[in-house]
Amino acid sequence: MKLSGQMSDMQIESKSLNRILPVICYTPPDYTTYQNYPLLIAQDGRDYIQIGRLASTADKWITGGVIRPVIIVAIPYETPASRWDLYYPEGSLYQAYLSALSEDVLPIVASTRSISEAPEDRTLIGDSLGGTISLMTALNRPDLFDSVIMQSPYCGSRKMMQQIRSATQLPSFIYHSTGRGETAVKTTRGTTENFLEPNRELHRILSSREPDHYIFVESGGIHTWRFWQPDIKRALIEKYGLKM
């Protein structure tokens, strides 16, 4: 599918991780430096672009006047093992990745793209562990990120659940989805885990805190892109939809 906007590759030097992060960037059609755009940062970046069709869906809907123009930055992971190290709250590179998003990725994107400075216009999106790290980053840096889209986040970390319970401030926008078929999910580290009940518990915790805009979607989906890909469309409408 030919896009009306533009896709480009970036190389971001991360001092936090001591490595170069390859990043995929989408800029909407008619992009201009005279306008500040909302920013959407995707974990599992290549999956969101290639399987989730995040950029192509956004491009189609921006062109059709369905959603606001948005800049998308997608950060791929190297391997399933490195993904656990980066995204899991007890992972060896978790703290470094939190810092990388705030101190390396965001400043470089802000210096090369015309993005809004308002935290509510900076959204983090991710599936499974990518949803986990998205929420945790927003909790750690509410001054920078005040909006989260998490699809079937991994909630098996006590550290994560404790931090959510004790957080003084939740993101003002949270889109949270899970599937009723996610009761025996085979993880990339070889375990089989129930995602549904922990996500229901997360829903109860978040609902009790009454964030400004919290959308919870529980459907018949399973822990695959067959569920997440159409769910992305709902999330984009909730966050960026224009009233017709």
N, C-alpha and C positions, 0 to 999 in steps of 0.2 A: 504494500500500500504506500503510495506516494504521499508524504506529509506536506502540509501547507507551512508548518513551522520547520525548524532546523534541528538536526541532531549533530552533536560534536563530541569528540573525546577530549578529556582533560587529564593531565597528570598533576596530582596535588602532593606536594612534599609534606609528609606528616612527621613533625618532630616528636609528637607524642608516641607514635608507633615505630619511629625510626625506619620508615620505608616510604616508598612512593605509592600512592593510592590511585589506581586507574578509575576514572569517573566518567560516566556518560551523562551528557547535559542536553536537555531539550529546551529550546526557546520557542515561544509561541509565534504564530504568524503576525506580521506587522509589528514585531518587537521594536521598541524605541527606547533610547536612554532618557527620554523626557518623561517616562512613566515608570513608577515603581511597581513591581509585580510581586504577588505572593510566591513563596518558595515551598516546594514539596521535595523532601529528601527521602529517598527510598533505600532501605536496607535490602539485602538480597537483590541488588540492583539489576543484574542482567536477567534474572528470573522475571522481575516486574516488567521489564521492557519487552522481552522475547515471548514469555508465556502469558504473563498477565495483561499484555497489550496496554500498559499504562499510558505510554506516550501517544500511541495511535488513537486510543479512545479519547484522551484529552484533546488531541489535535482536531479530531472530527467534531467534538462538541464545542470547542472554542470557535471553530470556523462556523458552526451552525448556530452560535449564539445561545448555547445551552448552559455553558459554564463560563466563569471568568477566565481570562488569560492567566496562565500560571507557568512558572519556570520549574522544571523538574530536574533534579540531580539524583542520579542512580549510582549507588556504590556497590559494585560486585564483591562477592567474597571469593577467596582463592580456592579453598577446599572445604568439605563438610567438617573436617576436624578443626580447621582454623575458625570456622563459623562459631563453634562452641566456645573456643578460646576468646573470641571477640564479643559475642552477644550474651553469653550465659553469665548471670550476676556473680557466680563464683569462678568464672573463667580467668585464665592467667593473663589475658590481655583486655579484660573487660574495662577496667579503669582507664587504661590507655586509649581504648576506642571511644569511651565517653568524652575524654579530653580532645581526641582527634576531631570529633564532630563539631565541638564548640570552638576549639582553638585553631584548628587547621582548615577543615572543610568550609565552614561558614565564612570565615574572613576572606578566603580566596574567592569563593563564589561572589561575595559582596563586592569585591574589588574588580571583578570581571563581568558581572551582570548587574542590571539595575533592579535590585530587590528591595522590598519594603523593610523598614527597620522595626516595624511593630511585631512583637513576639507572636501575637495571634495570627499573623500572616505567614508564619514559619511552621510548617507541619512536617512531622516525621511519620513515615508509613513503613510497616513491615508485617510479614506473616510469621507465625510461630515464634521462634527465638528473635526474629527481626521485629516482631511486635513488642516483645519484651523489652529489648534494648531501646526501642522508640519511646515507650512510656517512661522507662527509667531515666533516659536522657532528659526528657521534659521535666521530670521531677527534680533532677539535679540542677538543671539550668532553666528555671522558669523565666528568667530575664531574657533568654534568647529564643526559647521554643515554648509556645503556649497552645499547641494544637497537635493531636495524635490520632492516627488511624492505625488500629491494630487488628489484624485478622488472625483468629485462633492463637492468641499469644500463649507462650509456654509459661505456666504459672506454678511450676514445680519447685521454685526456689523460695525457701523461707525468708531469705534476705530480701527478695523482691516484695513478698507479701507484707512483711514487717514495715518496710519503708513506705509502702502505699498507705498502710494504716496510720503511720505516724507523720505522714507528710503534712506540712502546714498549708500547702497550696497545691491544688490539682490543676492540670491544664483546663483552660476555659472551654475547649472543644475536644471531646473524646468520641471517636467512632470505634465501637467494639463489637466484633462479630465472632460467633462460634457455631459449630454444627453438631446436631444431635447424634451424628454418626461418628463422632470423635471420641469413642470410648476405649479403643484399643489401638493407639497410634504407635507404629514402629518408628522410633527415633533413629537419627543417623549415628548415635553412639551405641546402638544395639539393644536398647531397652524397649519395652512395650508399656505405654502409659495412657491413662485416662485424661484427656484434655477437657472433656465436657464439664465434669463436676468442678474442677478448679476454676474454670472460666465462669461458671455460675457463681462460685464464691467470690471471684473478683468482681462480678457484676453487683453482688450484694454490697460489697465494700464500697465500690464507687458510687452506687446509687444512694447509699446512706450519707455520703459526703455532699451530695447535691451539687455537682459541678454545673456551670452555666449552661452547657449544651452537651448532654451525654446521650448518645444513641446506642442502644444495645440491640443487636440482631441475632436471634437464635433460629437457625433454619435446619433443614434436614441434611445439610452438607457433611462431607467427610474431609479429612485433613489433606486435601490436594488442591491443585490449581483449578480443577473442575468446579470447586466451590468458590475459591478466592477470586477467579477471573470475573465472573458476573458480579460478585460482591464489591469489587473495585468500583464498578459503575455506580452502585448505590452510595458508596463513600464519597465519590467525586461530586455527585449531585448534592449530598448533604453539606459538603464543605464549600463548594464553589458554585453551586447552582444559581442561575439567574431566574428571577420571577418572570414568567411569561405573561 
